[in-house]
Amino acid sequence: MLPAFGWQAVFTHWEFAPVVTAAVLAAGALYLWGAWRVRRRHPARPWPWWRTGMFLAGLAVVVLAIESGIGAYDDVLFWDHMIQHLLLLMVAPPLLVVGQPFTLLLHASRNPLHTWAKRVMRSRVVSFLTWPPFGLAAYVVAIVGTHLTGLTGLILRDPVLHDAEHVLYLVVGYLFFLPLLGQEPIRWKISYPIRVLVLVLAMPVDTFTGLVLGYAGAGTYTAGPRPPGSPGPVEDVHWAGAVMWIGGDAIMLAFIMLVVFMWSRDDRASAISSGWLEAARKSRFDEVVAPASPEGVRPGRGGIDNDEHLAAYNAYLAKLNGPGRSHEPG
């Protein structure tokens, strides 16, 4: 029997999973090698360190969810099992997405790998898998199918299905968040209002699942002896529903706010760029018409559309079209 569950148990009861450890180490090593290769090939434009940190943080969340005490208690406490689900579906995948591993692959690789990777990212299969409606549908099916059907208890009692569920959450989470938070070279370039809409549509799925579990009258989805001080079977399911409802909605709301923040930054950058271009246009206009301006007139002082500017511009056009200018084709 495991001891009482708590923060201390999360960081002291580890279960070594060889496949998970090997996959995480391999992914981390390949990513770091790619970042090093980009830095070596382009010293002036190295791979952003914060993207490396995000990707490694995503791998760390996977280890925390599966091999720490959270993974050790996921068979005996359903509410802990739900925390694991949120980590694998809604925390680790966005961090991996922001790390942009496929963009790093394109920057670090050479032909024929570079050409092959680019073709894969633009292929019909990848285009369909990264299509936002498909990602939303996969998210809904994954949440409902693994929590509100007969698969729920079966998964917790079958180690193979349980491991497959972990992989499913990572893949579905990655495909769902990729077109919403990522900047990979995929086909879909989603506008910010559509991104917010997709996230808003996904939020009721967490709410509905949490409410159904929160008002469940009987049943248990765990196996083995329960740790001391843990809630009863029915209360355990209710706690799990609260985790899905409150935790899932809170995380989704945070992503909505993040997308709105990204949207505001892009609009601000566009406004700054537009203002700079307008200033450059006015400056160039002043330079062009200044020689043709009447004495005492300063074109740059009244704005580009005032009467003095208009007169100066007309004088400049007259000079261009004056005698000595040939308009016949040479």
Contacts in CASP RR format, 6 or more apart in sequence:
PFRMAT RR
TARGET T0000
AUTHOR 0000-0000-0000
METHOD contacts of the structure
MODEL  1
MLPAFGWQAVFTHWEFAPVVTAAVLAAGALYLWGAWRVRRRHPARPWPWW
RTGMFLAGLAVVVLAIESGIGAYDDVLFWDHMIQHLLLLMVAPPLLVVGQ
PFTLLLHASRNPLHTWAKRVMRSRVVSFLTWPPFGLAAYVVAIVGTHLTG
LTGLILRDPVLHDAEHVLYLVVGYLFFLPLLGQEPIRWKISYPIRVLVLV
LAMPVDTFTGLVLGYAGAGTYTAGPRPPGSPGPVEDVHWAGAVMWIGGDA
IMLAFIMLVVFMWSRDDRASAISSGWLEAARKSRFDEVVAPASPEGVRPG
RGGIDNDEHLAAYNAYLAKLNGPGRSHEPG
1 225 0 8 1.000
1 227 0 8 1.000
1 228 0 8 1.000
2 9 0 8 1.000
2 13 0 8 1.000
2 72 0 8 1.000
2 73 0 8 1.000
2 76 0 8 1.000
2 227 0 8 1.000
3 9 0 8 1.000
3 13 0 8 1.000
3 227 0 8 1.000
3 228 0 8 1.000
4 227 0 8 1.000
4 228 0 8 1.000
4 229 0 8 1.000
4 230 0 8 1.000
5 73 0 8 1.000
5 77 0 8 1.000
5 80 0 8 1.000
5 227 0 8 1.000
5 230 0 8 1.000
9 69 0 8 1.000
9 72 0 8 1.000
9 73 0 8 1.000
10 68 0 8 1.000
10 69 0 8 1.000
10 70 0 8 1.000
11 68 0 8 1.000
11 69 0 8 1.000
12 69 0 8 1.000
13 68 0 8 1.000
13 69 0 8 1.000
13 72 0 8 1.000
13 73 0 8 1.000
14 67 0 8 1.000
14 68 0 8 1.000
14 69 0 8 1.000
14 72 0 8 1.000
15 66 0 8 1.000
15 67 0 8 1.000
15 69 0 8 1.000
15 71 0 8 1.000
15 72 0 8 1.000
16 67 0 8 1.000
17 66 0 8 1.000
17 67 0 8 1.000
19 163 0 8 1.000
20 62 0 8 1.000
20 63 0 8 1.000
20 66 0 8 1.000
20 67 0 8 1.000
21 63 0 8 1.000
21 67 0 8 1.000
24 59 0 8 1.000
24 62 0 8 1.000
24 63 0 8 1.000
27 59 0 8 1.000
28 55 0 8 1.000
28 56 0 8 1.000
28 59 0 8 1.000
31 52 0 8 1.000
31 55 0 8 1.000
31 56 0 8 1.000
31 101 0 8 1.000
31 104 0 8 1.000
32 52 0 8 1.000
33 108 0 8 1.000
34 47 0 8 1.000
34 104 0 8 1.000
34 105 0 8 1.000
34 107 0 8 1.000
34 108 0 8 1.000
35 46 0 8 1.000
35 47 0 8 1.000
35 52 0 8 1.000
35 104 0 8 1.000
35 108 0 8 1.000
37 108 0 8 1.000
38 45 0 8 1.000
38 46 0 8 1.000
38 47 0 8 1.000
38 104 0 8 1.000
38 107 0 8 1.000
38 108 0 8 1.000
39 46 0 8 1.000
39 47 0 8 1.000
41 108 0 8 1.000
42 107 0 8 1.000
47 104 0 8 1.000
47 107 0 8 1.000
51 98 0 8 1.000
51 99 0 8 1.000
51 100 0 8 1.000
51 104 0 8 1.000
52 99 0 8 1.000
53 99 0 8 1.000
54 95 0 8 1.000
54 96 0 8 1.000
54 98 0 8 1.000
54 99 0 8 1.000
55 95 0 8 1.000
55 96 0 8 1.000
55 98 0 8 1.000
55 99 0 8 1.000
55 100 0 8 1.000
55 101 0 8 1.000
57 95 0 8 1.000
58 91 0 8 1.000
58 92 0 8 1.000
58 95 0 8 1.000
58 96 0 8 1.000
59 92 0 8 1.000
59 96 0 8 1.000
61 87 0 8 1.000
61 88 0 8 1.000
61 91 0 8 1.000
61 92 0 8 1.000
61 95 0 8 1.000
62 87 0 8 1.000
62 88 0 8 1.000
62 92 0 8 1.000
62 170 0 8 1.000
64 70 0 8 1.000
64 87 0 8 1.000
65 71 0 8 1.000
65 84 0 8 1.000
65 87 0 8 1.000
65 88 0 8 1.000
65 92 0 8 1.000
65 166 0 8 1.000
66 84 0 8 1.000
66 88 0 8 1.000
66 166 0 8 1.000
70 80 0 8 1.000
70 83 0 8 1.000
70 84 0 8 1.000
70 87 0 8 1.000
71 80 0 8 1.000
71 84 0 8 1.000
73 80 0 8 1.000
73 227 0 8 1.000
74 80 0 8 1.000
74 81 0 8 1.000
74 84 0 8 1.000
74 156 0 8 1.000
75 81 0 8 1.000
75 156 0 8 1.000
75 162 0 8 1.000
75 222 0 8 1.000
75 223 0 8 1.000
75 224 0 8 1.000
76 222 0 8 1.000
76 223 0 8 1.000
76 224 0 8 1.000
76 225 0 8 1.000
76 226 0 8 1.000
76 227 0 8 1.000
76 230 0 8 1.000
77 222 0 8 1.000
77 226 0 8 1.000
77 227 0 8 1.000
77 230 0 8 1.000
77 236 0 8 1.000
78 156 0 8 1.000
78 220 0 8 1.000
78 221 0 8 1.000
78 222 0 8 1.000
78 236 0 8 1.000
78 237 0 8 1.000
78 239 0 8 1.000
78 240 0 8 1.000
79 231 0 8 1.000
79 236 0 8 1.000
79 239 0 8 1.000
79 240 0 8 1.000
79 241 0 8 1.000
79 242 0 8 1.000
79 243 0 8 1.000
81 156 0 8 1.000
81 221 0 8 1.000
81 222 0 8 1.000
81 240 0 8 1.000
82 240 0 8 1.000
82 241 0 8 1.000
82 243 0 8 1.000
82 244 0 8 1.000
83 243 0 8 1.000
85 146 0 8 1.000
85 169 0 8 1.000
85 244 0 8 1.000
86 243 0 8 1.000
86 244 0 8 1.000
86 247 0 8 1.000
86 248 0 8 1.000
86 251 0 8 1.000
88 166 0 8 1.000
88 169 0 8 1.000
88 170 0 8 1.000
89 139 0 8 1.000
89 142 0 8 1.000
89 143 0 8 1.000
89 169 0 8 1.000
89 170 0 8 1.000
89 172 0 8 1.000
89 173 0 8 1.000
90 173 0 8 1.000
90 248 0 8 1.000
90 251 0 8 1.000
90 252 0 8 1.000
91 251 0 8 1.000
92 170 0 8 1.000
93 170 0 8 1.000
93 173 0 8 1.000
93 174 0 8 1.000
93 176 0 8 1.000
93 177 0 8 1.000
94 173 0 8 1.000
94 177 0 8 1.000
94 181 0 8 1.000
94 255 0 8 1.000
96 174 0 8 1.000
97 174 0 8 1.000
97 177 0 8 1.000
97 178 0 8 1.000
97 181 0 8 1.000
97 182 0 8 1.000
97 184 0 8 1.000
98 181 0 8 1.000
98 182 0 8 1.000
100 182 0 8 1.000
100 183 0 8 1.000
100 184 0 8 1.000
102 117 0 8 1.000
102 121 0 8 1.000
102 184 0 8 1.000
102 185 0 8 1.000
103 183 0 8 1.000
103 184 0 8 1.000
103 185 0 8 1.000
105 113 0 8 1.000
105 117 0 8 1.000
106 114 0 8 1.000
106 117 0 8 1.000
106 118 0 8 1.000
106 121 0 8 1.000
106 185 0 8 1.000
109 117 0 8 1.000
118 185 0 8 1.000
120 126 0 8 1.000
121 184 0 8 1.000
121 185 0 8 1.000
121 186 0 8 1.000
122 185 0 8 1.000
122 186 0 8 1.000
122 187 0 8 1.000
126 186 0 8 1.000
126 187 0 8 1.000
127 186 0 8 1.000
127 187 0 8 1.000
127 188 0 8 1.000
128 134 0 8 1.000
129 135 0 8 1.000
129 175 0 8 1.000
130 175 0 8 1.000
130 178 0 8 1.000
130 179 0 8 1.000
130 186 0 8 1.000
130 187 0 8 1.000
130 188 0 8 1.000
131 179 0 8 1.000
131 188 0 8 1.000
132 179 0 8 1.000
132 180 0 8 1.000
132 188 0 8 1.000
132 190 0 8 1.000
132 194 0 8 1.000
132 198 0 8 1.000
134 175 0 8 1.000
135 172 0 8 1.000
135 175 0 8 1.000
135 176 0 8 1.000
136 176 0 8 1.000
136 198 0 8 1.000
136 201 0 8 1.000
136 202 0 8 1.000
138 172 0 8 1.000
138 175 0 8 1.000
138 176 0 8 1.000
139 172 0 8 1.000
139 173 0 8 1.000
139 176 0 8 1.000
139 202 0 8 1.000
139 205 0 8 1.000
140 202 0 8 1.000
140 205 0 8 1.000
142 168 0 8 1.000
142 169 0 8 1.000
142 172 0 8 1.000
143 205 0 8 1.000
143 206 0 8 1.000
143 209 0 8 1.000
144 205 0 8 1.000
144 209 0 8 1.000
145 151 0 8 1.000
145 152 0 8 1.000
146 152 0 8 1.000
146 155 0 8 1.000
146 165 0 8 1.000
146 168 0 8 1.000
147 209 0 8 1.000
147 213 0 8 1.000
147 244 0 8 1.000
148 209 0 8 1.000
148 212 0 8 1.000
148 213 0 8 1.000
151 161 0 8 1.000
152 221 0 8 1.000
153 221 0 8 1.000
154 161 0 8 1.000
155 161 0 8 1.000
155 162 0 8 1.000
155 165 0 8 1.000
156 162 0 8 1.000
156 221 0 8 1.000
156 222 0 8 1.000
156 223 0 8 1.000
157 223 0 8 1.000
176 202 0 8 1.000
177 255 0 8 1.000
178 184 0 8 1.000
178 186 0 8 1.000
179 186 0 8 1.000
179 188 0 8 1.000
179 190 0 8 1.000
179 195 0 8 1.000
180 190 0 8 1.000
180 195 0 8 1.000
180 198 0 8 1.000
180 199 0 8 1.000
180 255 0 8 1.000
180 259 0 8 1.000
181 255 0 8 1.000
181 258 0 8 1.000
181 259 0 8 1.000
190 198 0 8 1.000
192 259 0 8 1.000
192 260 0 8 1.000
192 262 0 8 1.000
192 263 0 8 1.000
192 266 0 8 1.000
195 259 0 8 1.000
196 256 0 8 1.000
196 259 0 8 1.000
196 260 0 8 1.000
196 263 0 8 1.000
199 252 0 8 1.000
199 255 0 8 1.000
199 256 0 8 1.000
199 259 0 8 1.000
200 256 0 8 1.000
202 252 0 8 1.000
203 248 0 8 1.000
203 249 0 8 1.000
203 252 0 8 1.000
203 253 0 8 1.000
206 244 0 8 1.000
206 245 0 8 1.000
206 247 0 8 1.000
206 248 0 8 1.000
206 249 0 8 1.000
206 252 0 8 1.000
207 245 0 8 1.000
207 249 0 8 1.000
209 241 0 8 1.000
209 244 0 8 1.000
209 245 0 8 1.000
210 240 0 8 1.000
210 241 0 8 1.000
210 242 0 8 1.000
210 244 0 8 1.000
210 245 0 8 1.000
211 241 0 8 1.000
211 245 0 8 1.000
212 241 0 8 1.000
213 237 0 8 1.000
213 238 0 8 1.000
213 240 0 8 1.000
213 241 0 8 1.000
213 244 0 8 1.000
214 237 0 8 1.000
214 238 0 8 1.000
214 240 0 8 1.000
214 241 0 8 1.000
214 242 0 8 1.000
214 245 0 8 1.000
215 238 0 8 1.000
216 234 0 8 1.000
216 237 0 8 1.000
216 238 0 8 1.000
217 234 0 8 1.000
218 234 0 8 1.000
219 233 0 8 1.000
219 234 0 8 1.000
219 237 0 8 1.000
220 233 0 8 1.000
220 234 0 8 1.000
220 236 0 8 1.000
220 237 0 8 1.000
221 237 0 8 1.000
221 240 0 8 1.000
222 233 0 8 1.000
222 236 0 8 1.000
226 232 0 8 1.000
226 233 0 8 1.000
226 236 0 8 1.000
230 236 0 8 1.000
231 238 0 8 1.000
231 239 0 8 1.000
281 304 0 8 1.000
282 300 0 8 1.000
282 303 0 8 1.000
282 304 0 8 1.000
285 299 0 8 1.000
285 304 0 8 1.000
285 309 0 8 1.000
285 313 0 8 1.000
286 299 0 8 1.000
286 300 0 8 1.000
288 316 0 8 1.000
289 299 0 8 1.000
289 309 0 8 1.000
289 312 0 8 1.000
289 313 0 8 1.000
289 315 0 8 1.000
289 316 0 8 1.000
290 299 0 8 1.000
290 312 0 8 1.000
292 312 0 8 1.000
292 315 0 8 1.000
292 316 0 8 1.000
292 319 0 8 1.000
293 299 0 8 1.000
293 308 0 8 1.000
293 311 0 8 1.000
293 312 0 8 1.000
293 315 0 8 1.000
294 308 0 8 1.000
294 311 0 8 1.000
294 312 0 8 1.000
297 308 0 8 1.000
297 311 0 8 1.000
297 312 0 8 1.000
298 308 0 8 1.000
299 308 0 8 1.000
299 309 0 8 1.000
299 312 0 8 1.000
300 309 0 8 1.000
302 308 0 8 1.000
302 309 0 8 1.000
303 309 0 8 1.000
END
